[in-house]
């Protein structure tokens, strides 16, 4: 059971890293380089940002729960 939990933890780590890196930043765009604001000129749709945000949240919660579970298994043989 411990080995399975560790494998799931590694897979969740990769999913969490990928979901975080694929998200666009709050100040994404060329205007962020020069400090300019491009709030009114952006016609970009929401795209995959809500899906990635939800995936990040769920993966982080499951990661935390499995980490606590592994710690409990190790300390209570």
Secondary structure, 3 states (H helix, E strand, C coil): CHHHHHHHHHHHHHHHHHHHHHCCCCCCCCHHHHCCCCCCCCCCCCCCHHHHHHHHHHHHHHHHHHHHHHHHHHHCC
